[in-house]
Amino acid sequence: MHQGAPAGGHDPYAGPRDPYAPGPQDGRVPPTRRRRRRWPRVLGVVVLVLVLLVVGGYFYLDSRLKREDVLADYPGRVSDTPGTNWLIVGSDSREGLSRSQENDLATGHAEGRRTDSMMLLHYGAGGTSLISLPRDSYVPIAGHGSNKLNAAFAFGGPKLLVQTVEQATGVHVDHYAEIGFGGFVGVVDAIGGVNICVKERMKDPKAGLDLQPGCQNLDGKQALGYVRTRKFARADLERVEHQRQFFGALMKKATSPGVMLNPFDSVPLALHATSNFRVDNGDHLYDLVRMMWAMRGVTGGDGVTTTVPIGGTGSSAAAGSYITWDRTRAGRLFGALKDGKPIPKDVVTK
């Protein structure tokens, strides 16, 4: 302090005091120091909010899944087999569709739900495979003799269908997923359609389908007609080939970075998928995500897509016309799944 300055006062010769200079006289802390101390707290709050949003969003989406007691035990049930097996079912349920939407999609107005497609997805040490189970397959159904595979669903819903598939294949089903007409269309439209290469003109008024040859983007309505039409020389056998092709392409696009990282696609996809998929009581959202990633393996060239080897045809008063499996080749196919081994190439068919 300058000589002569009053005790405890300001030195008149020292000039104006810097109001932000550090010092014990007023206890002030420089703004830069305050900002440095505040940033970790702000960052922590932001991270906490993001974590809460992610966790809350997951449980919200998981709660939207439709659940049903499907994978119930029964006497003589097939024991657990290696790998993970999904029974994926497309039903003809019109649930959620208005009468005008039913007319637009050419779905008809039938009530209830029946199986329109059935596929067994397997992934494990032996690789990834997607196997179509034609709905006209003639198989034993517990309590109902032998009939078409889709009759099991009509007789006892998804629970009896799972039991029938397990007993016919010897493969333990770990997860179940089912989606109806309306849900299928909504999922396809949510991601902006799916690109499919059509080999020849496809026209089927009963399925609301009219496609020209060439690679093109199918919207939900066109996609539904594409997987439903049976207007082929090989009828249901060619239809299941198209179903595998489209389902694989759908899962590949749904899990692509362009969809997953784009909230305008990923959010509608998540909302449509979770509100329209029917799963077992023990299945959760993370199980569906794993299933979608497994499907990428099938479409990426590393997996196997096939139909159960067909042995012949027949008919009966109860079932009408049906197809039978080639027991020897089908046994080798499902035997490979049960043993956790790759499927032999000579049993892979369209």
C-alpha positions in Angstrom: 0.0 0.0 0.0 1.3 3.5 -0.8 2.7 5.4 2.1 0.1 7.5 3.8 -2.8 5.6 2.6 -5.5 5.3 5.2 -5.5 2.0 7.2 -7.8 -0.5 5.7 -8.6 1.9 2.8 -7.8 2.1 -0.8 -4.5 3.6 -1.9 -5.5 6.7 -4.0 -2.2 6.4 -5.9 -2.5 2.7 -6.8 -5.2 3.3 -9.6 -8.5 1.5 -9.9 -8.7 -2.0 -8.6 -9.4 -4.9 -11.1 -12.8 -6.1 -9.9 -12.0 -9.7 -11.1 -8.4 -9.9 -9.7 -8.0 -12.8 -7.3 -7.6 -11.9 -3.7 -8.8 -12.5 -0.3 -10.5 -9.1 0.1 -13.8 -10.1 -1.6 -13.7 -13.9 -2.0 -14.4 -13.7 -5.8 -13.3 -16.6 -8.1 -12.4 -15.9 -11.7 -15.1 -16.9 -14.2 -12.8 -19.3 -16.0 -12.3 -21.3 -12.9 -16.0 -21.4 -12.2 -16.7 -22.6 -15.7 -14.1 -25.4 -15.4 -15.8 -26.6 -12.2 -19.3 -26.4 -13.8 -18.6 -28.5 -17.0 -18.1 -31.9 -15.3 -21.4 -31.4 -13.5 -23.3 -30.4 -16.7 -21.7 -33.3 -18.6 -22.8 -35.7 -15.8 -26.4 -34.5 -16.0 -26.5 -34.9 -19.8 -25.1 -38.4 -19.6 -27.6 -39.3 -16.9 -30.5 -38.0 -18.9 -29.4 -39.9 -22.0 -29.1 -43.1 -20.0 -32.6 -42.7 -18.5 -34.0 -42.0 -22.0 -32.4 -45.2 -23.4 -33.4 -47.4 -20.5 -36.8 -45.9 -20.3 -37.3 -46.2 -24.1 -36.2 -49.9 -24.0 -38.7 -50.9 -21.3 -41.4 -48.9 -23.0 -40.9 -50.7 -26.3 -40.5 -54.0 -24.6 -43.9 -53.5 -22.9 -45.6 -52.9 -26.3 -44.9 -56.5 -27.4 -47.9 -58.8 -27.5 -47.2 -61.8 -25.4 -48.8 -65.2 -25.2 -48.0 -68.5 -23.4 -46.7 -70.4 -26.4 -43.6 -72.4 -25.4 -45.3 -74.5 -22.8 -44.0 -77.9 -21.8 -45.9 -81.0 -22.7 -45.3 -84.8 -22.1 -42.4 -86.0 -24.2 -41.3 -82.5 -25.3 -38.1 -82.4 -27.3 -35.2 -81.6 -25.1 -33.0 -78.6 -25.7 -30.9 -78.8 -28.8 -27.7 -76.8 -29.7 -27.9 -73.3 -30.9 -31.0 -71.0 -30.9 -34.2 -71.8 -32.8 -37.0 -69.4 -33.7 -40.4 -70.3 -35.2 -41.4 -67.3 -37.2 -45.0 -67.2 -38.3 -46.8 -64.9 -40.7 -50.5 -65.0 -39.9 -53.5 -63.8 -41.9 -54.8 -61.8 -39.0 -56.6 -58.6 -40.1 -56.3 -57.1 -36.6 -56.0 -53.3 -36.6 -57.1 -53.0 -40.3 -60.2 -51.0 -41.2 -62.7 -52.3 -43.8 -61.3 -49.9 -46.4 -57.7 -51.0 -45.6 -58.7 -54.7 -46.0 -60.2 -53.8 -49.4 -57.1 -51.8 -50.4 -54.7 -54.7 -49.4 -57.0 -57.4 -50.9 -56.8 -59.3 -47.6 -60.5 -60.3 -47.5 -62.6 -59.9 -44.3 -62.1 -63.2 -42.5 -61.9 -63.0 -38.7 -59.4 -64.7 -36.4 -55.9 -65.7 -37.5 -54.5 -68.6 -39.4 -50.9 -69.3 -40.4 -49.9 -67.9 -43.8 -46.2 -68.8 -43.6 -43.9 -70.6 -41.2 -40.1 -70.5 -41.1 -37.6 -72.0 -38.7 -34.6 -69.8 -38.0 -31.5 -71.5 -36.5 -28.2 -70.0 -35.5 -25.4 -71.5 -33.6 -22.0 -73.3 -34.0 -23.2 -75.0 -37.2 -24.1 -71.7 -38.8 -27.2 -69.7 -39.6 -30.1 -71.2 -41.6 -33.7 -70.2 -42.5 -35.9 -73.2 -43.3 -39.4 -72.8 -44.8 -42.0 -75.2 -43.4 -44.8 -75.3 -46.1 -48.2 -74.9 -44.6 -49.6 -77.9 -46.7 -47.0 -80.3 -45.1 -48.7 -83.5 -44.0 -47.6 -84.1 -40.4 -48.9 -85.8 -37.2 -50.8 -83.4 -34.9 -51.2 -84.4 -31.2 -54.8 -85.3 -30.6 -55.9 -84.8 -34.2 -54.2 -87.5 -36.2 -52.3 -86.3 -39.3 -53.2 -83.2 -41.2 -51.7 -80.1 -42.8 -49.2 -78.2 -40.7 -51.3 -75.1 -40.6 -54.2 -77.1 -39.3 -52.3 -77.4 -36.0 -52.6 -73.6 -35.6 -56.3 -73.8 -36.4 -56.8 -76.6 -33.9 -54.8 -75.3 -30.9 -53.2 -71.9 -31.8 -49.5 -71.2 -31.6 -48.9 -73.6 -28.7 -50.1 -76.6 -30.6 -48.2 -75.4 -33.7 -44.9 -75.2 -31.8 -45.5 -78.7 -30.4 -46.3 -80.1 -33.9 -43.1 -78.5 -35.4 -41.0 -79.8 -32.6 -42.3 -83.3 -32.9 -42.0 -83.3 -36.7 -38.5 -82.0 -36.8 -37.0 -83.1 -33.5 -35.7 -79.6 -33.0 -36.4 -77.7 -29.8 -38.0 -74.3 -30.4 -36.5 -71.6 -28.1 -38.4 -68.5 -29.3 -41.6 -67.6 -31.2 -42.5 -64.6 -33.3 -45.8 -63.9 -35.2 -46.9 -61.0 -37.2 -50.2 -60.3 -39.1 -51.0 -58.6 -42.3 -51.3 -55.1 -40.9 -48.2 -55.3 -38.9 -46.2 -56.6 -41.8 -47.3 -53.7 -44.0 -46.6 -51.1 -41.3 -43.0 -52.4 -40.7 -42.2 -52.4 -44.4 -43.5 -48.8 -44.9 -41.7 -47.6 -41.7 -38.3 -48.2 -43.4 -39.4 -46.8 -46.8 -39.9 -50.1 -48.5 -37.6 -53.0 -49.5 -35.7 -53.5 -52.7 -36.5 -56.8 -54.5 -35.5 -58.1 -57.9 -38.5 -59.6 -59.7 -37.7 -62.1 -62.3 -40.9 -62.0 -64.3 -44.3 -60.3 -64.5 -46.3 -61.0 -61.4 -50.0 -60.4 -61.5 -52.5 -61.8 -59.0 -55.7 -59.8 -58.3 -56.5 -62.0 -55.3 -53.3 -60.8 -53.6 -53.6 -57.3 -55.0 -50.3 -57.7 -56.9 -49.2 -56.4 -60.2 -45.4 -56.1 -60.6 -43.2 -55.7 -63.7 -39.8 -57.6 -64.0 -36.7 -55.9 -62.6 -35.2 -54.6 -59.3 -37.6 -52.3 -57.5 -38.6 -50.9 -54.2 -41.7 -52.6 -52.8 -43.9 -50.7 -50.4 -46.0 -52.4 -47.7 -49.0 -53.2 -49.9 -46.8 -54.6 -52.8 -44.7 -56.6 -50.3 -47.7 -58.2 -48.8 -49.0 -59.3 -52.2 -45.5 -60.5 -53.1 -45.3 -62.9 -50.1 -48.9 -64.0 -50.3 -49.4 -64.9 -54.0 -49.5 -68.6 -54.9 -50.0 -68.0 -58.6 -47.1 -70.2 -59.7 -46.6 -73.5 -61.3 -45.2 -74.8 -58.0 -47.8 -72.9 -56.0 -46.9 -72.9 -52.3 -43.3 -74.2 -52.8 -42.4 -71.1 -54.9 -44.3 -68.8 -52.5 -42.2 -69.9 -49.5 -39.1 -69.2 -51.6 -40.3 -65.6 -52.1 -41.2 -65.3 -48.4 -37.6 -66.3 -47.3 -36.2 -63.9 -49.9 -38.3 -60.9 -48.8 -38.0 -61.6 -45.1 -34.2 -61.7 -45.3 -34.1 -58.5 -47.3 -36.4 -56.8 -44.8 -34.3 -57.7 -41.9 -31.1 -56.7 -43.7 -32.5 -53.2 -44.4 -34.0 -52.9 -40.9 -30.6 -53.4 -39.3 -28.6 -51.3 -41.8 -26.9 -48.1 -40.5 -29.1 -46.0 -42.8 -32.1 -47.1 -40.8 -30.7 -47.7 -37.3 -29.0 -44.3 -37.2 -31.9 -42.3 -38.8 -34.5 -41.5 -36.1 -37.1 -40.8 -38.8 -36.9 -44.5 -39.8 -35.7 -46.3 -36.6 -38.4 -44.8 -34.3 -41.4 -45.7 -36.6 -39.8 -49.1 -37.2 -39.5 -49.8 -33.4 -43.0 -48.6 -32.7 -44.6 -50.7 -35.5 -42.5 -53.8 -34.8 -43.1 -53.9 -31.0 -46.9 -53.2 -31.3 -47.4 -55.9 -34.0 -45.1 -58.8 -33.1 -46.7 -61.5 -30.9 -44.1 -63.4 -28.9 -43.9 -66.0 -26.1 -44.2 -64.7 -22.5 -40.5 -65.3 -22.0 -39.3 -63.3 -25.0 -38.1 -59.7 -24.9 -37.0 -56.9 -27.2 -33.4 -57.9 -27.0 -34.4 -61.4 -28.3 -36.0 -59.8 -31.4 -32.9 -57.7 -32.0 -30.8 -60.8 -31.9 -33.2 -62.5 -34.3 -32.9 -59.6 -36.7 -29.1 -59.7 -36.6 -29.1 -63.4 -37.2 -31.2 -62.8 -40.3 -28.5 -60.5 -41.6 -26.2 -63.6 -41.5 -28.6 -65.5 -43.7 -28.8 -62.7 -46.3 -25.1 -61.9 -46.1 -24.1 -65.1 -48.0 -22.8 -67.0 -45.0 -26.1 -68.7 -44.1 -28.4 -71.3 -45.7 -31.9 -70.7 -46.9 -33.9 -73.8 -47.9 -37.3 -75.5 -47.9 -37.8 -78.9 -46.1 -37.0 -81.5 -48.8 -40.3 -82.6 -50.4 -41.1 -86.2 -51.0 -44.4 -86.1 -52.9 -48.1 -85.2 -52.7 -51.3 -86.8 -51.5 -54.8 -86.1 -50.4 -57.3 -87.2 -47.8 -60.9 -86.5 -46.9 -59.8 -84.6 -43.7 -56.9 -82.6 -45.1 -57.6 -82.3 -48.9 -54.5 -82.0 -51.1 -51.2 -82.0 -49.2 -47.4 -82.5 -49.6 -45.2 -84.9 -47.8 -41.5 -84.5 -46.7 -38.7 -86.7 -47.9 -38.1 -88.4 -44.6 -34.5 -89.4 -45.3 -33.3 -86.0 -46.5 -35.4 -84.0 -44.0 -34.0 -86.2 -41.3 -30.5 -85.3 -42.3 -31.3 -81.6 -42.4 -32.9 -81.5 -39.0 -30.3 -83.9 -37.6 -27.6 -81.4 -38.5 -29.4 -78.7 -36.5 -29.9 -81.1 -33.5 -26.2 -81.9 -33.6 -25.0 -78.3 -34.0 -23.4 -79.1 -37.4 -23.7 -77.4 -40.8 -26.5 -78.5 -43.1 -25.4 -80.9 -45.8 -25.4 -79.2 -49.2 -27.2 -82.1 -50.9 -30.3 -81.6 -48.8 -30.6 -77.8 -49.6 -33.4 -77.1 -52.0 -35.5 -74.1 -53.1 
